[in-house]
Amino acid sequence: MIGSNRQNGMIKRAMGLLTCTAMIVATSGTATAQEATSTDFTKRLYVNGGVGITRVEPESPTDALTISDDSDSGGHLAIGYDLSRMFTVEGYIADLGAADVDFLGTPAGSVDYQVFGLSLLGYLVNSRSGFSLMDADTEGLFRREGLSLYGRAGIGHMENDSENVDYVRDYATHAAFGLGLEYGFRNGVALRTELMSMDTDAKYLNVGVLKRFGSVPVAVPAAVVPTVAVAQVAVEPELPKETPVVAPVVPPLVYFEFDRSEINSEDALKLDAFAEAMQENELEIMIDGHTDWIAPEQYNMSLSIRRAEAVYNHLASKGVAPERMTTMGYGETRPISNNNTANGRALNRRVEIQIR
């Protein structure tokens, strides 16, 4: 008869799933944004499934009984619920295969086992947000996107079965711990790999696929209203009074709302004044469109072109000759601020005008 192991007095196995150069912009302004915080975190349900390999090191009460094979394959299913940007609760059930037993070197049979339990997962670090306990923008943890490191702690129950081997299970309840990596995509699908341990004598290394249900809204900031800094021209006291002092023409920066290419009313007034000033010269005008990094790269490139063309059409409607103007779209490739923050993304959704 197989006796108790080191921790719980039974043969058991563990389960668990396992940019550009910054440009200095001579603007100032304020913007209010819906920051991604645990207050407005979107709670979501998910399912998870995977397979893996196990390693168990049970103890036998006699040298006559030995474990001939302490490795096997297993599989599991889990259902979880994201409670906050840091914590998730998960329930699981798994079939962990069997441990093969020899008696005096002759195969005597095997012991099958299954487990189920409940765990609390803590998301510790995210590639987009940094440490979860730090007071920083939490977009990655807010959406469960990017690469995350998480830990697991919980409690479980084991069931055993064998046709040929007698065994003793003193304690069916066990503690479960784990450490894993999760990479989440925008569509709610995530890949996981985790090393999980039940007490001290069994471990389970696994990989799996996870699907979250429901959508997370993108935090869209209010439009930033910049104040253009006009260069000051020093006036020497000796200048004749009839000599006018002309301030140089400073092209305005035009900002856009998330996924939009329409010019707002305040920026339209700035473009009107710029168009009037440009009719007094024959300078060439370069119009460059930009986006933040939300949405696929190809879509952002198209959006940046539409934004540049919107400014082009507005200036042309105010009398600026079309042959003087050239448009270019750069998509998300030339950010001027941090795309990991809401305010930074608002500054990156822009059109820059250059004159030469």
Secondary structure, 3 states (H helix, E strand, C coil): CECCCCCCCCCCCCCCCCCCCCCCCCEECCCCCCCCCHHHCCCCEEEEEEEEEEEECCCCCCCCEEEEECEEEEEEEEEEEECCCCEEEEEEEEEEEEEEEEECCEEEEEEEEEEEEEEEEEEEEECCCEECCCCCCCHHHHHCCEEEEEEEEEEEEEEEECCCCCECCCCCEEEEEEEEEEEECCCCEEEEEEEEEECCCEEEEEEEEEEECCCCCCCCCCCCCCEECCCCCCCCCCCCCCCCCCCCCCCCCEECCCCCCCCCHHHHHHHHHHHHHHCCCCCCEEEEECCCCCCCHHHHHHHHHHHHHHHHHHHHHCCCCHHHEEEEECCCCCCCCCCCCHHHHHHHCEEEEEEC
